[in-house]
Amino acid sequence: MTTRTNSAKWMGTRWQINVQKDGQRKSFYSSKPGRTGQREANAKADKWLETGVAPTSMRVEEAYALWYATQQQTTGEGNCQNIASRWRQWIGPNIGRKKLSNLTEQDLQNVVNKAHAAGLSKKTLACICADMRALCKFCRASRLSTFNPEGLHIPAGARLKGKKILQPADLLTLFNVGTTLYKGKTVQDDYINAYRFQVLTGLRPGELVGLQWNDIHGNTVQVQRAINVRGEVTRGKNENAVRSFVLSTMARRVLDEQRKITGDAGSVFCIMREKTYYSRWKAYCKANGLTPCSLYELRHTFVSVVKTLPAGEVKGLVGHSQDMDTFGVYGHTLTGEAEATAEAVNGTFLKLLNNA
């Protein structure tokens, strides 16, 4: 820390002090008369010397524009569009015009509280909090501010949005009926193996669409890409999305059936767009009387079915563990631990289907 060795001087209309740090020279001022103004100018200089942050009139919306540019450089278009939407609807209208230097934790908490009062889900509130924390972190790293909203939180009354899952009777239909309706006629559903595989593995829709035959090595599946709704190839939702797991016997059989249809090169399920996949899934549900649910809720179905297994095993399978080591997971496969998990998953599904 650089220590100030001088004091502000009265320049006729205001107090001024010149200080230098790491070869950079700055001047700080105060127009208040008397020793109050001198102390204010000195305090501004001391703050810069201690933190490198100079008093600024920059507003939150200006800092946001700088931060958002870094997001565009480092994340996908889909993520950026979600960030921009939350800014337009909630963050910008409430704190965009505030000066960074005047921003308080309560200002940020008020944004979250208003969104909660409007009925937004707990997940959306968490995303709003994450955006504002990331913005503040960027400002600290850029020496625009020292503000750190450590106490920002989601209101206790917030609830997760209700999810639908396939019930046992639905699963019995899914694994026994492979037809759908097309123009009023009963036909074989080309994506039936995709539906079944997603339920049996808990893959995200984009991960299933992006799955290639060369990602499958014996009984091991390596999840290393996803294709989002805009057709972008990404590394997945987060750092835990890249993972590997061993197939259960049922999942292996589904892949064997799919291989007979497509061969073992290129895309496993030959799904060109997630939108098309979802449209076909909805048609299948309607034709066969299944509980209507989204493709992502097939993943929730998987987690619900295997919830009696140890949490650590399930998190590894679906890519949820915050501390997951991808190579470590693959290592468990070699030592036999992943095979045991795969068979436990298989047994759980068989038990459910036999009792349906």
Salt bridges, closest charged atoms under 4 A:
GLU40 OE2 - LYS32 NZ 3.11
ASP46 OD1 - ARG4 NE 2.74
GLU61 OE2 - ARG97 NH1 2.37
ASP107 OD1 - LYS98 NZ 3.81
ASP131 OD2 - ARG86 NE 2.64
ASP190 OD2 - ARG280 NH2 3.58
GLU207 OE2 - ARG204 NH1 2.82
GLU207 OE1 - ARG243 NH2 2.93
ASP215 OD2 - ARG225 NH1 2.43
ASP256 OD1 - ARG252 NE 3.77
ASP256 OD1 - ARG259 NH1 3.19
GLU257 OE2 - LYS260 NZ 3.25
GLU337 OE1 - HIS332 ND1 3.02
